[in-house]
Amino acid sequence: MDLTFLENIDPTILNFVTALLIFIGSVILARFLRSLLDKMLQTRGVDKEISILLGQLLYWGILTFGIVTALQRFFDVSAFLAGLGILGFTIGFALQEIMQNFVAGMILLVQQPFDIGNLVSTASYTGTVSAINMRTTEMKTLDGRLIIIPNAQVLSNPIENYSRADLLRVDLPIGIGYDTDLDKAKATILEALPSIKGYLSDPAPSIIYHSFGESSIDMDIRFWINTDENNLFDARDEAVIVTKRALDAKDINIPFPIRTIYMEK
């Protein structure tokens, strides 16, 4: 092939064409790899939000590399990259908290400790997750408030997911009068518990007397529920109601706090 023609081309034009081809090639490669990654992640059951995020990061990473390589045809980009690094460090420091929440959001999307609709407790709040964004997590609390929590705060606190557990144990403390037949009280409560929605006989329920209170003998009622049928808070509410009704029906007293005072004459 005769290369004389190429030698006569203005170097600026040649560099421009080369840079343009590099840029176009980068765009094509970035789109292809993004599509390929999206298909791979979908076959593995990864959430769509995560697939989009990782695809965008890959796309812009390849495109940025292509742009820098194309610019290299016109001038030395080392100083430009150094300046860009300093600028990026400055911006990153100024936006440190935002970046922390962004990174925490990525980790939450990848690890998936909870999904939208799950009942969770984290960062001193309990409620249903309504949205998971890159910077914040939105939660609707049990009293109807909409709480927006920074993702860094969510990630740095323990996360208790009530919806992920198939079974949950409900603990209910209660006290009965000192004149009560303890075996009768225990049997009465155990007979009442099965009426609770989602109640499970296996694992078996238990009632444990654990202390002598100021005005009552104190016990813990423990039973398990199926979370597909009921949640922890509604089950505890039902437990209080059925226990009170059952004890009242058998004339078993749940005493008020009583203090006996002896006075010297």
MIVO-245086 format. One record per residue (C-alpha): residue in three letters; x negated, y negated, z negated. Coordinates in nm, 4 decimals. Each point is the difference from the previous one (the first is absolute). Example, Ala and Ser with C-alpha at 12.3 -4.5 7.8 and 13.67 -1.06 7.14 Angstrom:
! residues 2
[kevo ALA,[-1.2300,0.4500,-0.7800]]
[kevo SER,[-0.1370,-0.3440,0.0660]]
//
This chain:
! residues 265
[kevo MET,[0.0000,0.0000,0.0000]]
[kevo ASP,[-0.1306,-0.3443,0.0943]]
[kevo LEU,[-0.0374,-0.2044,-0.3199]]
[kevo THR,[-0.0985,-0.3196,0.1843]]
[kevo PHE,[0.3575,-0.1201,-0.0180]]
[kevo LEU,[0.0029,0.0289,-0.3792]]
[kevo GLU,[-0.3326,-0.1785,-0.0283]]
[kevo ASN,[0.1396,-0.3000,0.1885]]
[kevo ILE,[0.3003,-0.0374,-0.2307]]
[kevo ASP,[-0.0153,-0.2845,-0.2481]]
[kevo PRO,[-0.0912,0.1530,-0.3414]]
[kevo THR,[0.2777,-0.2013,-0.1643]]
[kevo ILE,[0.2607,0.1554,0.2268]]
[kevo LEU,[-0.1489,0.3456,-0.0543]]
[kevo ASN,[0.0049,-0.0459,-0.3764]]
[kevo PHE,[0.3577,-0.1259,0.0155]]
[kevo VAL,[0.1155,0.3016,0.2015]]
[kevo THR,[-0.1871,0.2370,-0.2315]]
[kevo ALA,[0.1479,-0.1649,-0.3096]]
[kevo LEU,[0.3473,0.0153,0.1532]]
[kevo LEU,[-0.0392,0.3701,0.0780]]
[kevo ILE,[-0.1230,0.0662,-0.3556]]
[kevo PHE,[0.2999,-0.1850,-0.1435]]
[kevo ILE,[0.2505,0.1793,0.2254]]
[kevo GLY,[-0.1638,0.3338,-0.0782]]
[kevo SER,[0.0217,-0.0758,-0.3730]]
[kevo VAL,[0.3714,-0.0790,0.0270]]
[kevo ILE,[0.0699,0.3216,0.1934]]
[kevo LEU,[-0.2090,0.2087,-0.2413]]
[kevo ALA,[0.1595,-0.1627,-0.3057]]
[kevo ARG,[0.3524,0.0658,0.1270]]
[kevo PHE,[-0.0818,0.3587,0.0927]]
[kevo LEU,[-0.1593,0.0811,-0.3360]]
[kevo ARG,[0.2811,-0.1731,-0.1897]]
[kevo SER,[0.2582,0.2097,0.1861]]
[kevo LEU,[-0.2045,0.3157,-0.0567]]
[kevo LEU,[-0.0355,-0.0738,-0.3725]]
[kevo ASP,[0.3730,-0.0688,-0.0318]]
[kevo LYS,[0.0849,0.3383,0.1566]]
[kevo MET,[-0.2485,0.1803,-0.2250]]
[kevo LEU,[0.1386,-0.1629,-0.3138]]
[kevo GLN,[0.3598,0.0741,0.1003]]
[kevo THR,[-0.0782,0.3693,0.0482]]
[kevo ARG,[-0.1386,0.0030,-0.3544]]
[kevo GLY,[0.3137,-0.1614,-0.1428]]
[kevo VAL,[-0.1609,-0.3322,-0.0950]]
[kevo ASP,[0.2482,-0.2844,-0.0566]]
[kevo LYS,[0.0613,-0.2332,0.2931]]
[kevo GLU,[-0.1106,-0.3037,-0.2029]]
[kevo ILE,[-0.3393,0.1568,-0.0670]]
[kevo SER,[-0.0374,0.1052,0.3645]]
[kevo ILE,[0.0685,-0.3541,0.1184]]
[kevo LEU,[-0.2423,-0.1495,-0.2526]]
[kevo LEU,[-0.2868,0.2361,0.0821]]
[kevo GLY,[0.0682,-0.0368,0.3718]]
[kevo GLN,[-0.0184,-0.3788,-0.0231]]
[kevo LEU,[-0.3245,0.0143,-0.1971]]
[kevo LEU,[-0.1540,0.2315,0.2608]]
[kevo TYR,[0.1281,-0.2129,0.2890]]
[kevo TRP,[-0.1336,-0.3298,-0.1312]]
[kevo GLY,[-0.3265,0.1582,-0.1105]]
[kevo ILE,[-0.0734,0.1278,0.3521]]
[kevo LEU,[0.1200,-0.3245,0.1572]]
[kevo THR,[-0.2218,-0.2091,-0.2276]]
[kevo PHE,[-0.3005,0.2155,0.0853]]
[kevo GLY,[0.0788,-0.0409,0.3710]]
[kevo ILE,[0.0293,-0.3780,-0.0277]]
[kevo VAL,[-0.3316,-0.0275,-0.1847]]
[kevo THR,[-0.1676,0.2248,0.2593]]
[kevo ALA,[0.1455,-0.2101,0.2829]]
[kevo LEU,[-0.1212,-0.3243,-0.1582]]
[kevo GLN,[-0.3468,0.1517,-0.0246]]
[kevo ARG,[-0.0221,-0.0408,0.3792]]
[kevo PHE,[-0.0044,-0.3779,-0.0396]]
[kevo PHE,[-0.1923,-0.0668,-0.3219]]
[kevo ASP,[-0.1541,0.1637,-0.3041]]
[kevo VAL,[0.2888,0.0656,-0.2355]]
[kevo SER,[-0.2187,0.0765,-0.3030]]
[kevo ALA,[0.0279,-0.3521,-0.1378]]
[kevo PHE,[0.3714,0.0002,0.0802]]
[kevo LEU,[0.0525,0.3271,-0.1864]]
[kevo ALA,[-0.2008,-0.1280,-0.2967]]
[kevo GLY,[0.2105,-0.3148,-0.0133]]
[kevo LEU,[0.3144,0.2068,0.0387]]
[kevo GLY,[-0.1130,0.2203,-0.2882]]
[kevo ILE,[-0.0575,-0.3006,-0.2254]]
[kevo LEU,[0.3382,-0.1416,0.0995]]
[kevo GLY,[0.1636,0.3352,-0.0655]]
[kevo PHE,[-0.1649,0.0241,-0.3428]]
[kevo THR,[0.1180,-0.3509,-0.0890]]
[kevo ILE,[0.3548,0.0679,0.1132]]
[kevo GLY,[-0.0031,0.3381,-0.1726]]
[kevo PHE,[-0.1116,-0.1565,-0.3277]]
[kevo ALA,[0.2686,-0.2689,0.0257]]
[kevo LEU,[0.2642,0.2607,0.0808]]
[kevo GLN,[-0.1342,0.2600,-0.2414]]
[kevo GLU,[0.3309,0.0666,-0.1727]]
[kevo ILE,[0.1881,0.0271,0.3295]]
[kevo MET,[-0.2609,0.2391,0.1370]]
[kevo GLN,[0.0200,0.2119,-0.3159]]
[kevo ASN,[0.3752,0.0309,0.0460]]
[kevo PHE,[-0.0456,0.0783,0.3704]]
[kevo VAL,[-0.2515,0.2779,-0.0698]]
[kevo ALA,[0.2196,0.1320,-0.2824]]
[kevo GLY,[0.2928,0.0040,0.2432]]
[kevo MET,[-0.2018,0.2111,0.2439]]
[kevo ILE,[-0.0894,0.2446,-0.2777]]
[kevo LEU,[0.3640,0.0247,-0.1106]]
[kevo LEU,[0.1114,0.0673,0.3574]]
[kevo VAL,[-0.2619,0.2719,0.0409]]
[kevo GLN,[0.0353,0.1667,-0.3422]]
[kevo GLN,[0.3799,-0.0429,-0.0131]]
[kevo PRO,[0.0537,0.0263,-0.3782]]
[kevo PHE,[0.3610,-0.1017,0.0666]]
[kevo ASP,[0.2404,-0.0536,0.2892]]
[kevo ILE,[0.2768,-0.2492,0.0624]]
[kevo GLY,[0.3001,0.1034,-0.2093]]
[kevo ASN,[-0.2065,0.1651,-0.2758]]
[kevo LEU,[0.0677,-0.0864,-0.3632]]
[kevo VAL,[-0.3356,-0.0979,-0.1513]]
[kevo SER,[-0.1572,-0.1734,-0.2979]]
[kevo THR,[-0.3128,-0.2091,0.0490]]
[kevo ALA,[-0.1473,-0.3286,-0.1194]]
[kevo SER,[0.2568,-0.0141,-0.2862]]
[kevo TYR,[0.2950,0.0221,0.2422]]
[kevo THR,[0.2427,0.2824,0.0742]]
[kevo GLY,[0.2186,0.0075,0.3077]]
[kevo THR,[0.0629,0.1237,0.3523]]
[kevo VAL,[-0.2612,-0.0811,0.2641]]
[kevo SER,[0.1668,-0.2055,0.2750]]
[kevo ALA,[-0.3022,-0.0953,0.2148]]
[kevo ILE,[-0.3722,0.0725,0.0289]]
[kevo ASN,[-0.1869,-0.2800,0.1767]]
[kevo MET,[-0.3692,-0.0553,0.0645]]
[kevo ARG,[-0.0276,-0.2555,-0.2821]]
[kevo THR,[0.2886,0.0765,-0.2364]]
[kevo THR,[0.2391,0.2714,-0.1136]]
[kevo GLU,[0.3645,-0.0926,-0.0535]]
[kevo MET,[0.2030,0.1706,-0.2700]]
[kevo LYS,[0.3613,-0.0322,-0.1113]]
[kevo THR,[0.0130,0.0469,-0.3762]]
[kevo LEU,[0.2732,0.1844,-0.1866]]
[kevo ASP,[0.1629,-0.3310,-0.0951]]
[kevo GLY,[0.0150,-0.1152,0.3636]]
[kevo ARG,[-0.3010,-0.2330,0.0128]]
[kevo LEU,[-0.2232,-0.0046,0.3075]]
[kevo ILE,[-0.3635,0.0183,-0.1133]]
[kevo ILE,[-0.2869,-0.0677,0.2422]]
[kevo ILE,[-0.3230,0.1490,-0.1381]]
[kevo PRO,[-0.3454,-0.0619,0.1535]]
[kevo ASN,[-0.1380,0.3294,0.1301]]
[kevo ALA,[-0.3257,-0.0401,-0.1932]]
[kevo GLN,[0.2038,-0.0103,-0.3208]]
[kevo VAL,[0.1947,0.3101,0.1023]]
[kevo LEU,[-0.3169,0.1917,0.0852]]
[kevo SER,[-0.1787,-0.0964,-0.3234]]
[kevo ASN,[0.2860,0.1219,-0.2226]]
[kevo PRO,[0.1335,0.3499,-0.0675]]
[kevo ILE,[0.2808,0.0938,0.2403]]
[kevo GLU,[0.2773,0.2232,-0.1337]]
[kevo ASN,[0.2155,0.1362,0.2825]]
[kevo TYR,[0.3238,0.1455,-0.1349]]
[kevo SER,[0.1252,0.0951,0.3466]]
[kevo ARG,[-0.2956,0.2223,0.0899]]
[kevo ALA,[0.0568,0.2414,-0.2900]]
[kevo ASP,[0.2468,0.2810,0.0678]]
[kevo LEU,[0.0644,0.0383,-0.3730]]
[kevo LEU,[-0.0107,-0.2556,-0.2799]]
[kevo ARG,[0.0272,0.0470,-0.3746]]
[kevo VAL,[0.2323,-0.2330,-0.1876]]
[kevo ASP,[-0.0944,-0.0794,-0.3607]]
[kevo LEU,[0.2644,-0.1440,-0.2308]]
[kevo PRO,[-0.0766,-0.0814,-0.3660]]
[kevo ILE,[0.2893,0.0217,-0.2479]]
[kevo GLY,[0.0582,0.0285,-0.3738]]
[kevo ILE,[0.2700,0.1889,-0.1953]]
[kevo GLY,[0.1111,-0.0275,-0.3611]]
[kevo TYR,[-0.1782,0.1841,-0.2793]]
[kevo ASP,[0.3191,0.1855,-0.0894]]
[kevo THR,[0.0282,0.1518,0.3497]]
[kevo ASP,[-0.0363,0.3700,0.0775]]
[kevo LEU,[-0.3088,-0.0141,0.2237]]
[kevo ASP,[0.0772,0.3199,0.1891]]
[kevo LYS,[0.3541,-0.1189,0.0687]]
[kevo ALA,[-0.1251,-0.3361,0.1292]]
[kevo LYS,[-0.2538,0.1648,0.2284]]
[kevo ALA,[0.2559,0.2446,0.1426]]
[kevo THR,[0.2532,-0.2799,0.0539]]
[kevo ILE,[-0.2436,-0.2099,0.2004]]
[kevo LEU,[-0.1230,0.2943,0.2081]]
[kevo GLU,[0.3605,0.0829,0.0931]]
[kevo ALA,[0.0597,-0.3584,0.1181]]
[kevo LEU,[-0.3102,-0.0468,0.2170]]
[kevo PRO,[0.1073,0.2157,0.3014]]
[kevo SER,[0.2698,-0.2561,0.0885]]
[kevo ILE,[-0.2729,-0.2486,0.0987]]
[kevo LYS,[-0.0369,-0.0410,0.3756]]
[kevo GLY,[-0.3107,0.1771,0.1294]]
[kevo TYR,[-0.0556,0.1879,-0.3278]]
[kevo LEU,[-0.2244,0.3072,0.0267]]
[kevo SER,[0.0144,0.3017,-0.2283]]
[kevo ASP,[-0.3486,0.1011,0.1162]]
[kevo PRO,[-0.2281,-0.1344,-0.1397]]
[kevo ALA,[0.2057,0.0474,-0.3133]]
[kevo PRO,[0.1050,-0.3027,-0.2076]]
[kevo SER,[-0.1361,-0.0454,-0.3501]]
[kevo ILE,[0.0859,-0.1913,-0.3142]]
[kevo ILE,[-0.2854,-0.0703,-0.2377]]
[kevo TYR,[0.0449,-0.1331,-0.3527]]
[kevo HIS,[-0.3149,-0.1944,-0.0728]]
[kevo SER,[0.0369,-0.2352,-0.2979]]
[kevo PHE,[0.2018,-0.1147,-0.3002]]
[kevo GLY,[0.1095,-0.3547,0.0706]]
[kevo GLU,[0.1220,-0.2613,-0.2460]]
[kevo SER,[0.3630,0.0900,0.0654]]
[kevo SER,[-0.0082,0.3002,0.2324]]
[kevo ILE,[-0.1784,0.3160,0.1021]]
[kevo ASP,[-0.1571,-0.0944,0.3309]]
[kevo MET,[-0.0156,0.2221,0.3064]]
[kevo ASP,[-0.0896,-0.0125,0.3694]]
[kevo ILE,[0.2402,0.1382,0.2596]]
[kevo ARG,[-0.1883,0.1246,0.3061]]
[kevo PHE,[0.1486,0.1325,0.3223]]
[kevo TRP,[-0.0867,0.0115,0.3702]]
[kevo ILE,[0.1848,-0.1393,0.3018]]
[kevo ASN,[-0.0142,0.0495,0.3754]]
[kevo THR,[-0.1034,-0.3369,0.1472]]
[kevo ASP,[0.1900,0.0747,0.3209]]
[kevo GLU,[0.3236,-0.0183,-0.2001]]
[kevo ASN,[-0.0728,-0.2594,-0.2678]]
[kevo ASN,[-0.2645,-0.2469,-0.1129]]
[kevo LEU,[-0.1714,-0.0396,-0.3342]]
[kevo PHE,[0.1884,-0.3089,-0.1130]]
[kevo ASP,[0.3515,0.1165,0.0878]]
[kevo ALA,[-0.0704,0.3403,-0.1550]]
[kevo ARG,[-0.1093,-0.1625,-0.3262]]
[kevo ASP,[0.3142,-0.2142,0.0035]]
[kevo GLU,[0.2183,0.3081,0.0454]]
[kevo ALA,[-0.1912,0.1821,-0.2729]]
[kevo VAL,[0.0775,-0.2722,-0.2542]]
[kevo ILE,[0.3700,0.0109,0.0887]]
[kevo VAL,[0.0496,0.3779,-0.0061]]
[kevo THR,[-0.2099,0.0399,-0.3161]]
[kevo LYS,[0.1989,-0.2651,-0.1881]]
[kevo ARG,[0.3317,0.1499,0.1085]]
[kevo ALA,[-0.1052,0.3534,-0.0919]]
[kevo LEU,[-0.1254,-0.1000,-0.3453]]
[kevo ASP,[0.3116,-0.2079,-0.0695]]
[kevo ALA,[0.2194,0.2962,0.0947]]
[kevo LYS,[-0.1770,0.2135,-0.2625]]
[kevo ASP,[-0.0015,-0.2800,-0.2626]]
[kevo ILE,[-0.3794,-0.0142,0.0066]]
[kevo ASN,[-0.1160,-0.3412,-0.1120]]
[kevo ILE,[-0.2593,-0.2176,0.1739]]
[kevo PRO,[-0.0725,-0.2287,-0.2952]]
[kevo PHE,[-0.0701,-0.3687,-0.0052]]
[kevo PRO,[-0.3230,-0.1015,-0.1728]]
[kevo ILE,[0.0643,0.0281,-0.3742]]
[kevo ARG,[-0.2246,-0.1232,-0.2771]]
[kevo THR,[0.0642,0.0997,-0.3619]]
[kevo ILE,[-0.1099,-0.2578,-0.2573]]
[kevo TYR,[-0.0520,0.0885,-0.3670]]
[kevo MET,[0.0206,-0.2894,-0.2431]]
[kevo GLU,[-0.1353,0.0131,-0.3532]]
[kevo LYS,[0.2275,-0.1282,-0.2742]]
//
